[in-house]
Amino acid sequence: FACAEAMLESLGFRVFNPLKNGLPWDSPTHRHMRRDLNILTNEEDPFDYIFMMERWPHSAGCKLELDNATACGIGVFFEECFDISNPIAFK
């Protein structure tokens, strides 16, 4: 997560790292998911894109975030398709 965060920030993206959502690491998964989805879909400070790291299909939380982002019109970058030289090509 930290490497993806640093790479995206270096490209000028505003990044929310779900591991830094303000909850204790050992909080129940449902609390983390509620917090993450609330931040992702906040109407006052919306995100334009989500970044799906390579192993996202192995995470129920990532699948939920993808479904919510898609339903809310938030763009999606997939790590395996991400072109660091032209990141907006997937708009």
Secondary structure, DSSP 4 states (H G I P E B T S, - for coil): -HHHHHHHHHTT-----GGGSSS-TTS-HHHHHHHHHHHHT-TTS--SEEEE-TTGGG-HHHHHHHHHHHHTT-EEEEGGG--TTSGGGG-
